[in-house]
């Protein structure tokens, strides 16, 4: 079985800011700011393969369920008032800080979930692959385009088999561009505040293990991280303005406290069990 969904474009207009400039009217957009106009924004392909298919092993590597997601350029305008209002709306609407802690449900232990009658279900594998071309965060400082944070070529993969899970992510280029200094070219060192030194920004992997498996390594989860060096071109005035812009987000602290309390009320079941984790982290020093 094959199912495919294509989304041509996406636009979210800002109706919170009373008088935004046309440049900042669309808080989320797949058009403009260097985006490719003729390319689909979102492409999802779902493939379910029968175990008896001749292509089950040769083409799909013995994986029954495959989900491929491709995302092209997405631009997000970061406007303080709009973002804070939307965050507050989401937390008030979809969380209940006064809710009682959730009680653990019997039979939800991970080891019990593995006890299924049909052995073929435990060997069913699911693979999810996400490719993202680029995402840009544009800082709107009261109608002035302050800076653009761009992340390009991100690949994320998720693999599920039985009670184990593996998540891998590779992040390509990261850059912070000064948008106030329009007198210099975009590739000028005077405007490139932060860039990546090397081929990849980060290689991240998170993997969980089944305690009942013969390949159980002695711990329940592993975190792997390799990060390249960030090159920081310290320009006093652009960084001062960016820091002042971020400081004004102090109101978010109260919102995050409410979200943290709501999440804590739902975390009782997770706190009932203890797990062992293995960390393998290597981060190269930044260049300033």
C-alpha positions as CSV (number, residue, x, y, z in Angstrom):
1,X,0.0,0.0,0.0
2,X,1.3,3.4,-1.0
3,X,-0.1,6.8,0.1
4,X,1.4,10.2,-0.8
5,X,0.4,13.7,0.4
6,X,1.8,16.9,-1.2
7,X,1.4,20.4,0.3
8,X,2.3,23.1,-2.2
9,X,2.7,26.1,0.2
10,X,1.9,27.3,3.7
11,X,1.1,30.8,4.9
12,X,0.1,31.9,8.4
13,X,-0.9,35.6,8.8
14,X,-0.3,37.7,11.9
15,X,-3.5,39.3,13.3
16,X,-2.1,39.9,16.7
17,X,0.2,42.8,15.8
18,X,-2.1,45.6,14.9
19,X,0.0,47.3,12.2
20,X,2.8,45.0,11.0
21,X,4.7,45.9,7.9
22,X,4.1,43.8,4.8
23,X,7.4,42.1,5.3
24,X,6.4,40.7,8.7
25,X,2.7,40.1,8.0
26,X,3.1,36.4,7.4
27,X,4.7,34.8,10.5
28,X,5.1,31.5,8.8
29,X,5.6,31.2,5.1
30,X,7.1,28.9,2.5
31,X,7.5,31.8,0.0
32,X,9.9,34.7,-0.1
33,X,13.2,35.3,1.7
34,X,15.1,33.1,-0.8
35,X,12.6,30.2,-0.8
36,X,12.2,28.3,-4.1
37,X,8.9,29.3,-5.5
38,X,8.4,26.2,-7.8
39,X,9.1,23.6,-5.1
40,X,6.5,21.8,-3.0
41,X,6.8,22.6,0.7
42,X,5.8,19.3,2.2
43,X,5.8,15.8,0.7
44,X,4.8,12.7,2.7
45,X,5.0,9.2,1.3
46,X,3.7,6.2,3.3
47,X,4.6,2.7,2.2
48,X,3.2,-0.5,3.8
49,X,4.9,-3.6,2.5
50,X,3.6,-7.2,2.7
51,X,6.0,-9.7,4.1
52,X,5.4,-11.9,1.1
53,X,6.3,-9.2,-1.4
54,X,9.4,-10.0,-3.6
55,X,10.7,-6.5,-2.9
56,X,10.3,-6.8,0.9
57,X,14.0,-7.6,1.5
58,X,15.6,-6.4,-1.7
59,X,14.1,-2.9,-1.8
60,X,12.8,-2.2,1.7
61,X,15.4,-4.1,3.7
62,X,12.8,-6.2,5.6
63,X,11.0,-3.1,6.9
64,X,7.3,-3.3,6.7
65,X,6.3,0.3,7.4
66,X,8.2,3.2,5.7
67,X,7.4,6.9,6.1
68,X,9.4,9.5,4.0
69,X,8.9,13.2,4.7
70,X,10.5,16.0,2.7
71,X,10.3,19.6,3.7
72,X,11.6,22.5,1.7
73,X,12.2,26.1,2.8
74,X,10.2,27.4,5.7
75,X,10.4,31.0,7.0
76,X,9.3,32.0,10.5
77,X,9.0,35.6,11.7
78,X,9.9,35.9,15.4
79,X,7.7,38.8,16.7
80,X,7.7,39.1,20.5
81,X,4.1,40.1,21.0
82,X,2.8,37.5,18.5
83,X,4.9,34.6,19.8
84,X,4.1,35.3,23.5
85,X,0.4,35.6,22.8
86,X,0.3,32.3,20.8
87,X,2.3,30.5,23.5
88,X,0.0,31.7,26.2
89,X,-3.0,30.6,24.1
90,X,-1.6,27.1,23.5
91,X,-0.8,26.6,27.2
92,X,-4.2,27.9,28.4
93,X,-6.1,25.9,25.8
94,X,-4.4,22.6,25.8
95,X,-2.9,22.2,29.4
96,X,-4.5,22.2,32.8
97,X,-2.0,23.2,35.5
98,X,-4.5,22.3,38.3
99,X,-5.0,18.7,37.1
100,X,-4.2,16.0,39.5
101,X,-1.1,13.9,38.7
102,X,-1.9,11.0,36.4
103,X,-1.9,7.6,38.1
104,X,0.1,4.9,36.5
105,X,-2.0,2.5,34.4
106,X,-1.5,-1.2,35.0
107,X,0.1,-3.1,32.2
108,X,1.9,-0.1,30.7
109,X,5.4,-1.2,31.6
110,X,7.7,-1.4,28.6
111,X,8.6,-5.0,29.3
112,X,4.9,-6.0,29.5
113,X,4.2,-4.3,26.2
114,X,6.6,-6.8,24.6
115,X,4.5,-9.7,25.6
116,X,2.3,-10.2,22.6
117,X,0.6,-13.3,21.4
118,X,1.6,-12.9,17.7
119,X,5.4,-13.2,17.5
120,X,5.4,-11.5,14.1
121,X,4.2,-8.3,15.7
122,X,7.4,-8.0,17.7
123,X,9.5,-8.2,14.6
124,X,7.6,-5.6,12.7
125,X,9.9,-2.6,11.9
126,X,9.0,1.0,11.3
127,X,11.3,3.5,9.6
128,X,10.7,7.2,9.4
129,X,13.0,9.5,7.4
130,X,12.7,13.3,7.4
131,X,14.7,15.5,5.0
132,X,14.6,19.3,5.5
133,X,16.2,21.7,3.1
134,X,16.2,24.9,5.2
135,X,14.5,26.8,7.9
136,X,15.0,30.5,8.6
137,X,14.1,32.4,11.9
138,X,13.8,36.1,11.1
139,X,14.1,38.3,14.2
140,X,11.5,41.2,14.1
141,X,12.5,43.9,16.5
142,X,9.5,46.2,16.5
143,X,9.3,46.5,12.8
144,X,13.1,46.3,12.2
145,X,14.6,43.2,10.7
146,X,17.3,42.5,13.2
147,X,19.0,39.2,12.1
148,X,18.3,35.9,10.4
149,X,19.2,32.5,11.9
150,X,19.3,29.9,9.1
151,X,19.6,26.1,9.4
152,X,20.0,24.1,6.2
153,X,20.3,20.4,5.2
154,X,18.9,18.6,8.2
155,X,18.2,14.9,8.0
156,X,16.3,13.0,10.7
157,X,15.8,9.2,10.8
158,X,13.7,7.2,13.3
159,X,13.8,3.4,13.4
160,X,11.5,1.3,15.6
161,X,11.7,-2.4,16.1
162,X,10.1,-4.3,19.0
163,X,10.8,-2.5,22.3
164,X,13.9,-0.6,20.9
165,X,14.1,2.7,19.1
166,X,16.9,4.6,17.3
167,X,16.8,8.3,16.4
168,X,19.5,9.9,14.3
169,X,19.8,13.5,13.1
170,X,22.4,15.3,11.0
171,X,22.5,19.0,10.9
172,X,24.3,20.8,8.1
173,X,25.0,24.5,7.9
174,X,24.1,27.1,10.6
175,X,24.5,30.8,10.1
176,X,23.4,34.0,11.9
177,X,23.3,37.0,9.5
178,X,23.2,40.6,10.5
179,X,20.3,42.2,8.6
180,X,20.8,45.8,9.9
181,X,24.1,46.3,8.1
182,X,22.7,46.4,4.5
183,X,25.9,48.2,3.2
184,X,27.8,44.9,3.0
185,X,27.1,41.8,1.0
186,X,25.5,38.8,2.6
187,X,28.6,36.7,2.4
188,X,30.7,39.5,3.9
189,X,32.5,38.7,7.1
190,X,31.0,41.9,8.5
191,X,27.5,40.4,8.4
192,X,28.3,36.7,9.1
193,X,28.0,36.8,12.9
194,X,27.9,33.0,13.4
195,X,28.8,30.2,10.9
196,X,29.9,26.6,11.1
197,X,33.5,25.5,10.6
198,X,33.5,22.1,8.8
199,X,31.2,19.9,6.9
200,X,28.5,19.2,9.5
201,X,27.2,21.2,12.5
202,X,26.1,18.2,14.5
203,X,25.6,14.4,14.4
204,X,23.1,13.3,17.0
205,X,21.9,9.8,17.8
206,X,19.6,8.5,20.6
207,X,19.0,4.8,21.0
208,X,17.0,2.8,23.4
209,X,17.5,-0.9,24.1
210,X,15.3,-3.9,25.0
211,X,16.3,-5.3,28.3
212,X,15.1,-8.8,27.2
213,X,17.2,-8.8,24.0
214,X,20.4,-10.9,23.8
215,X,22.2,-7.8,22.5
216,X,21.3,-5.7,25.6
217,X,24.5,-3.7,26.3
218,X,23.8,-3.2,30.1
219,X,22.1,0.2,29.8
220,X,18.7,1.3,28.6
221,X,19.5,4.3,26.4
222,X,22.5,5.8,24.7
223,X,23.1,9.4,23.6
224,X,25.7,10.1,20.9
225,X,26.7,13.7,19.9
226,X,29.4,15.0,17.6
227,X,29.5,18.7,17.1
228,X,31.7,20.8,14.9
229,X,33.2,24.2,15.7
230,X,31.1,27.4,15.6
231,X,32.9,30.4,14.1
232,X,31.8,33.6,15.9
233,X,32.6,36.9,14.4
234,X,32.1,39.2,17.4
235,X,30.7,42.5,16.3
236,X,29.7,44.5,19.3
237,X,26.7,46.5,18.1
238,X,24.8,43.6,16.3
239,X,25.3,41.3,19.2
240,X,24.2,44.0,21.7
241,X,21.0,44.5,19.8
242,X,20.3,40.7,19.5
243,X,20.9,40.3,23.2
244,X,18.5,43.1,24.0
245,X,15.9,41.5,21.8
246,X,16.3,38.2,23.6
247,X,16.2,39.9,27.0
248,X,12.7,41.2,26.2
249,X,11.5,37.7,26.1
250,X,11.7,37.6,29.9
251,X,7.9,37.2,30.1
252,X,8.3,33.8,28.6
253,X,9.7,32.6,32.0
254,X,6.3,32.7,33.6
255,X,4.8,30.9,30.6
256,X,7.4,28.2,30.7
257,X,6.9,27.8,34.5
258,X,3.2,27.0,33.8
259,X,4.1,24.6,31.1
260,X,6.7,22.9,33.3
261,X,4.2,22.5,36.1
262,X,1.6,21.1,33.7
263,X,4.2,18.6,32.4
264,X,5.3,17.7,35.9
265,X,1.7,16.7,36.8
266,X,1.7,14.2,33.9
267,X,5.2,12.8,34.6
268,X,4.4,10.5,37.6
269,X,4.4,7.4,35.5
270,X,7.8,8.1,34.0
271,X,9.3,8.8,37.4
272,X,8.2,5.4,38.7
273,X,10.9,3.6,36.7
274,X,14.6,4.2,36.7
275,X,16.9,3.7,33.7
276,X,20.6,3.6,32.9
277,X,21.9,6.0,30.2
278,X,25.2,6.0,28.3
279,X,26.6,9.4,27.0
280,X,29.1,9.7,24.2
281,X,29.5,13.5,23.6
282,X,32.3,15.3,21.8
283,X,32.0,19.0,21.0
284,X,34.7,21.0,19.3
285,X,35.7,24.3,20.8
286,X,34.3,27.4,19.1
287,X,36.4,29.9,17.1
288,X,35.9,33.5,18.2
